[in-house]
Amino acid sequence: MSQEIESLKEQIEFLKQKLTQVEAEKYVYENGGAKLYYSLQRKMSEMSKIFNSQDLSTIDMTSKSDATFERLFKLLEKCETISKSAAELGIIAGVTGDESKDVLKKPFVETIAENRR
């Protein structure tokens, strides 16, 4: 009986350690590269809304006080850098849009299953 209790205590300790490990992995996922990737995607979407809402033919190019064109141009200069960064980050974070191609991801069961070997 006491041997069973000791075995159960060991299993509980093992499961506590595994839970701590899984929670740490979950934290990295929630606050890691994938989250940054989606944030960059959202910013690119916001930038496209700004470009789509502005009609360049209505901008007064002669006015020195209206800096709309300069601001749009600065934003446009940054588009390539942001889109390249998002694409590279997507690869690094394993976010491909096609989960069958994600070689970096393990099935959830494999991350929590007890190794029986």
C-alpha positions as CSV (number, residue, x, y, z in Angstrom):
1,M,0.0,0.0,0.0
2,S,2.7,2.5,0.9
3,Q,4.6,1.5,-2.3
4,E,1.5,2.5,-4.3
5,I,1.3,5.8,-2.4
6,E,4.9,6.5,-3.2
7,S,4.4,5.7,-6.8
8,L,1.4,8.0,-7.0
9,K,3.4,10.8,-5.3
10,E,6.1,10.3,-7.9
11,Q,3.6,10.5,-10.7
12,I,2.1,13.6,-9.2
13,E,5.5,15.3,-9.0
14,F,6.2,14.3,-12.6
15,L,2.9,15.7,-13.7
16,K,3.5,18.9,-11.8
17,Q,6.8,19.3,-13.6
18,K,5.2,18.5,-17.0
19,L,2.5,21.1,-16.3
20,T,5.1,23.7,-15.5
21,Q,6.9,22.9,-18.7
22,V,3.7,23.1,-20.8
23,E,2.7,26.4,-19.2
24,A,6.1,27.8,-20.0
25,E,5.8,26.6,-23.7
26,K,2.3,28.1,-23.8
27,Y,3.6,31.4,-22.5
28,V,6.3,31.5,-25.2
29,Y,3.7,30.7,-27.9
30,E,1.3,33.4,-26.6
31,N,3.9,36.0,-26.3
32,G,6.4,34.9,-28.9
33,G,7.1,35.2,-32.6
34,A,3.6,34.1,-33.8
35,K,2.0,36.9,-31.8
36,L,4.5,39.4,-33.2
37,Y,3.8,38.1,-36.7
38,Y,0.0,38.6,-36.3
39,S,0.7,42.1,-34.9
40,L,2.7,43.0,-38.0
41,Q,0.0,41.6,-40.2
42,R,-2.6,43.9,-38.4
43,K,-0.3,46.9,-38.8
44,M,0.0,46.2,-42.6
45,S,-3.8,46.1,-42.8
46,E,-4.1,49.4,-41.0
47,M,-1.5,50.9,-43.3
48,S,-3.5,49.7,-46.4
49,K,-6.6,51.3,-44.9
50,I,-4.8,54.6,-44.6
51,F,-3.6,54.4,-48.2
52,N,-7.1,53.4,-49.5
53,S,-8.8,56.2,-47.6
54,Q,-6.6,58.9,-49.1
55,D,-7.1,60.2,-52.7
56,L,-3.8,61.6,-53.9
57,S,-5.6,63.8,-56.4
58,T,-7.2,65.8,-53.5
59,I,-3.9,66.6,-51.8
60,D,-2.8,70.2,-52.2
61,M,0.8,69.7,-53.3
62,T,1.6,73.5,-53.3
63,S,0.6,74.0,-49.7
64,K,3.6,74.2,-47.3
65,S,1.4,73.7,-44.2
66,D,-0.2,70.4,-45.5
67,A,2.2,67.6,-44.9
68,T,-0.2,64.8,-45.9
69,F,1.8,63.8,-48.9
70,E,5.1,63.6,-47.0
71,R,3.5,61.5,-44.3
72,L,2.0,59.1,-46.8
73,F,5.4,58.9,-48.6
74,K,7.2,58.1,-45.4
75,L,4.7,55.4,-44.6
76,L,5.0,54.0,-48.1
77,E,8.8,53.9,-47.7
78,K,8.4,51.6,-44.7
79,C,6.0,49.2,-46.3
80,E,8.6,47.0,-47.9
81,T,10.6,46.7,-44.7
82,I,7.6,45.8,-42.7
83,S,6.2,43.2,-45.2
84,K,9.7,41.5,-45.5
85,S,10.0,41.4,-41.7
86,A,6.5,39.9,-41.4
87,A,7.2,37.3,-44.0
88,E,10.5,36.3,-42.4
89,L,9.0,36.3,-38.9
90,G,6.2,34.0,-40.2
91,I,8.7,31.5,-41.4
92,I,10.7,31.6,-38.1
93,A,7.6,31.4,-36.0
94,G,6.2,28.5,-38.1
95,V,3.2,30.4,-39.2
96,T,2.6,29.3,-42.8
97,G,-1.2,29.4,-43.2
98,D,-1.0,25.7,-44.1
99,E,-0.8,23.7,-40.9
100,S,0.1,20.5,-42.8
101,K,3.4,22.2,-43.9
102,D,4.4,23.3,-40.4
103,V,7.3,21.0,-39.6
104,L,8.3,22.8,-36.5
105,K,5.0,22.1,-34.7
106,K,4.4,18.8,-32.8
107,P,1.0,17.4,-32.3
108,F,-0.4,18.6,-28.9
109,V,-0.6,15.0,-27.6
110,E,3.1,14.5,-28.2
111,T,3.9,17.6,-26.1
112,I,2.0,16.3,-23.0
113,A,2.1,12.5,-23.4
114,E,4.3,10.7,-20.9
115,N,7.3,9.0,-22.4
116,R,6.9,5.3,-21.8
117,R,10.3,4.1,-23.0
